[in-house]
Amino acid sequence: MSFSYGQKKKNKKQESSGQTLSTAERARAESLFTDGIKSAILEDYPKAISYLQHSLEIDPSNSAAYFKLAELLFDTGNLPEAEKSISRAIQLSDSNQYYYQLAADIQAQQGKYEKAALYYEDMLKKTNASPQHILELAVLYLHLNNYDKALQTFERAEKFLGVNEQIILQKQKIHLQQNQLADALREGERLINNFPGEPAYVIYQAELLLNNQRQQEAIRFLEDYLSKQPGQPQASYLLGKAYLQQNDFAAAEKYLQAAFQSPDLKLELKVQEIAQLLQQVNEPEITALLEPLTTALLEAHPHQSQAYVVRGDYLFALQQKQAARAAYLQALALDQNNFQAWQNALSLGLELGRFDSVAREAEEALVMFPNQPAFYYFSGAANLSKKEFQKAIFALEQGKEMAYNNPELQSVFYSHLGDAYNGAKDFKKSDEAYQAALEIDPNNDYILNNYSYYLSLRKEKLGLARKLSEQLIQQNPDNPNYLDTHAWVLYQLKQYKEARKHLEKAIQKGGDQNSTILEHYGDVLYQLNEKAQALEQWKKARALPGASEKLDKKIKDQSLYE
């Protein structure tokens, strides 16, 4: 707590009050006042307040005692009583600036900014307070949203204080608040002219022009500035943006590339700009612009992981997935804590079939992020694809527990656990996992397809398999793989004619390039005693990738082997 003792000597008002104190009374009042100040210094505020109140009961003309009492009441949160005490202090002594300041603080604390402003106005008129306090008055008018009054007050302060950065900035903000762009720009020019060594004011002026669709003015302004201060990266960046808005891609590339090549321009700003441009990657001019920008980004920030993530995002947008994955892995070589890079690299690894690498990388990611379910998924999915079923089960079971508060993600883990347990020939757990997945997401195509197909291969629960596969093709009537699944369930039910109809539709919808579908079609035809046609389909199936081991024997013996 700060203490400003104010005036203890009686002023003219006190002298004319007519009150006469005996020597003993005066001494007692002075003693109580002193004891109050001492207690306040010792932070015994209740005792200090009591002493001052008793002092004022004896001598109610002591403005300093009222001031100290008001200060203590203010600091202890008794604002109504503090307001009464400071009001009395000012009545007794109206030329003490500290009284007015405390009175204004008490009003402001209660949200009464208008009254606080009146106290500041009186202080500036009646005391020798510094002109610096005019700035505090202006801020009060801002609290009142009285922008005209605040502007007048800042101009008044400027007359006393001269050119002042903060005053000009505040005036500029007020002009913008009132949509007075020309006045705001004029204040910006004053900042630039009076503080030529501060490029931030140039940048802000250019941003004002650009944000108000005055691109041509911004371009002239920035080109003039860069002719005097070449290489200033922020100005180059804004000029490039201005040209980009004008669809002048050649000029935009020139200035944006110059900005991106500078290590002094913040990486975050570059990343944000590229992210925005990636949303327009289908436009040829933008695609052409992104190549030099992402290259310049890497040159300027060769040791920053995020620079490689951005490069990877660009390459991925171009469907250059192998190169994109390499960029993400480079980002991880620089910073293994980059969660985004791990996710992108692992996701692309699965898509590209790099299952060995993904299995290893997912384990590395889990060292850094042991509580992230996504990395358990990547580990499980990669090991599942490798037919490392026990490793897949271990990872997927852990991930399922981690995803306890995310039912959608839990459904994914359950569906993959169904696949993994089926591969491990633990069919009871496989069925339980699929059922759990369907309880969460009963219309999921992946679950319906795999569960029904594996049941058909095992020739178990064929009624359930049929129900699931019927739902699957109702949801996807033209999907050749799903039509094949339903047909194979029907095949196991010995409903060969129905199976044939669905397989022929599957072939019509693109399944003629799928070895499994053609082989199944041949099997159905064989069961329908159309053995020549069956042999023809088996031969077509053998000519395609992914042919089964039994095909050669079927063709050689012209017989069906299941």
PyMOL commands that set and color helices and strands:
alter all, ss='L'
color gray80, all
select helices_A, chain A and resi 12-15+23-41+45-58+63-75+79-92+97-109+113-126+133-143+147-161+165-177+181-194+199-211+215-228+233-245+249-260+267-278+284-300+305-317+321-334+339-351+355-368+373-385+389-402+407-423+427-440+445-458+462-475+480-492+496-508+511-513+515-527+531-542+551-557
alter helices_A, ss='H'
color red, helices_A
deselect
rebuild
show_as cartoon
